[in-house]
Amino acid sequence: MAVQKSRRTPATRGARRSHDKLKKPAVSVDPTSGETHLRHRVTADGFYRGNQVIVQPEVAENDDA
């Protein structure tokens, strides 16, 4: 079984854990729709960098009740 030779100091422990922190996601705002979205992703409305790249189909309502 491996046994450490000497105790690790708090500074060494902190230096090892310095990259373990959580980062906030990169968020941007679309210039056309003003919607907040993740960077390099299409918004929910289908806009990317101010241009509409996905046209969402319109839902037709039937009044056959």
C-alpha positions in Angstrom: 0.0 0.0 0.0 1.3 3.5 -0.9 2.0 5.7 2.0 2.9 9.4 1.5 6.2 10.5 2.7 5.1 13.9 4.1 1.9 15.7 4.7 0.6 18.0 1.8 0.4 21.6 2.8 -2.9 23.6 2.4 -1.1 25.8 -0.2 -0.2 22.7 -2.3 -3.7 21.4 -1.9 -5.2 24.7 -3.0 -2.9 24.9 -6.0 -4.1 21.5 -7.2 -7.7 22.4 -6.8 -7.4 25.8 -8.5 -8.9 24.5 -11.8 -11.8 22.6 -10.2 -14.1 25.7 -10.0 -17.3 25.9 -12.0 -17.5 28.4 -14.8 -20.5 30.3 -16.0 -21.8 29.5 -19.4 -21.0 32.0 -22.2 -24.2 33.8 -23.1 -24.9 36.2 -25.8 -27.8 38.3 -27.0 -29.2 38.0 -30.6 -29.2 41.4 -32.3 -32.4 40.8 -34.2 -34.7 39.1 -31.7 -33.0 40.3 -28.5 -33.1 36.7 -27.1 -30.4 35.4 -24.8 -28.8 32.1 -25.9 -25.6 30.1 -25.6 -22.7 31.2 -27.8 -22.5 29.6 -31.2 -26.0 28.2 -30.9 -29.2 29.0 -32.8 -31.9 30.7 -30.6 -35.2 29.1 -29.9 -36.8 31.4 -32.6 -34.3 30.1 -35.2 -32.0 33.1 -35.4 -28.2 33.0 -35.6 -26.0 36.1 -35.7 -29.0 38.2 -36.7 -30.2 36.0 -39.6 -33.1 33.6 -39.5 -31.7 30.2 -40.4 -34.5 28.0 -39.4 -38.1 28.7 -40.4 -40.5 27.3 -37.9 -43.8 25.8 -39.3 -46.9 27.6 -38.3 -49.5 25.5 -36.4 -52.9 25.5 -38.0 -55.8 25.4 -35.5 -58.8 23.3 -36.4 -62.3 24.2 -35.1 -63.8 20.8 -35.8 -65.1 20.3 -32.3 
